[in-house]
Amino acid sequence: MAKFVVIGERLSATAPAVNKAFTERDPEPILLRAKQQLDAGATYLDVNIGPAENDGEDLMKWAVQLLQSNFDNVPLALDTANAAAIEAGISVYNRDKGKPIVNSADASGRIQYVDLAAANDAIVIALCNGEGIAKDNDERMMYMQTLMERGMEHGMDVENDMWFDPLFLVTKGMQDKQMEILEFIKMISDMGMKSTGGLSNNSNGMPKHIRPIMDAAMIAMAMMQGLTSAIVNPNDLRLMETIKSCDIIKNNNLYADSYLEI
């Protein structure tokens, strides 16, 4: 079994400090956050430049080259609604440490991102939803099948290059849906497919001191169901200790007394 893939979420234009650094092309805050995440155990870094309607192509190229030149061609997830910016980022991307990830497609208005990933030999995160959030697992499966078919039409290796996202839902207000999400992760796993998702959705709206506890519990339960990756904050120590421990229990990694430090 492969080790769990941690995609670091802390390079997002939704954070004012990151947005300012992107806008001003200031490398220091970007490099600091990248180093913190990689030191904590991130496998990939998500580079979320926001809508980036005006200068997205230049910005994504700048970010990709900045990060890969400073961190030994670290693999990246390119995250924006600007498809041209993703393609621009891929055009300067070094694949030595892993394919780029296109974040993300869905089964409706963003299905063309599957085509973009296929055309550029990239991985795509495929959200199992359409115009809105799926109402149940039957609907999630319908959307998943639509995405898989699109990938196969374009010659994608769907078992390795399509990472299906069940869409983690807010526990506070949608508590009755949590087991459904976990069951769907198991369905993805039973099909031999890979999965991922934005874990922190699960704890949105909770008090700050509760969020790490809830996120750690959810990641453990999701990994037991077969989740293979997640977009998370790698600097959440409790979360990373849980992921590393689950990798040991699942025999994804060889035990050593120093496993938490690796």
HELIX and SHEET records of a PDB file:
HELIX    1   1 PRO A   16  GLU A   24  1                                   9    
HELIX    2   2 PRO A   27  ALA A   40  1                                  14    
HELIX    3   3 GLY A   56  ASN A   70  1                                  15    
HELIX    4   4 ALA A   83  SER A   91  1                                   9    
HELIX    5   5 GLN A  112  ALA A  119  1                                   8    
HELIX    6   6 ASN A  137  GLU A  153  1                                  17    
HELIX    7   7 VAL A  158  ASP A  161  1                                   4    
HELIX    8   8 THR A  171  MET A  174  1                                   4    
HELIX    9   9 GLN A  175  LYS A  177  5                                   3    
HELIX   10  10 GLN A  178  ASP A  190  1                                  13    
HELIX   11  11 LEU A  199  SER A  203  5                                   5    
HELIX   12  12 ARG A  211  GLN A  225  1                                  15    
HELIX   13  13 LEU A  237  ILE A  249  1                                  13    
HELIX   14  14 TYR A  259  GLU A  261  5                                   3    
SHEET    1   A 8 LYS A 194  SER A 195  0                                        
SHEET    2   A 8 MET A 162  ASP A 165  1                                        
SHEET    3   A 8 ILE A 123  LEU A 127  1                                        
SHEET    4   A 8 ILE A 101  ALA A 105  1                                        
SHEET    5   A 8 LEU A  76  ASP A  79  1                                        
SHEET    6   A 8 TYR A  44  ASN A  48  1                                        
SHEET    7   A 8 VAL A   5  SER A  12  1                                        
SHEET    8   A 8 SER A 229  VAL A 232  1                                        
END                                                                             
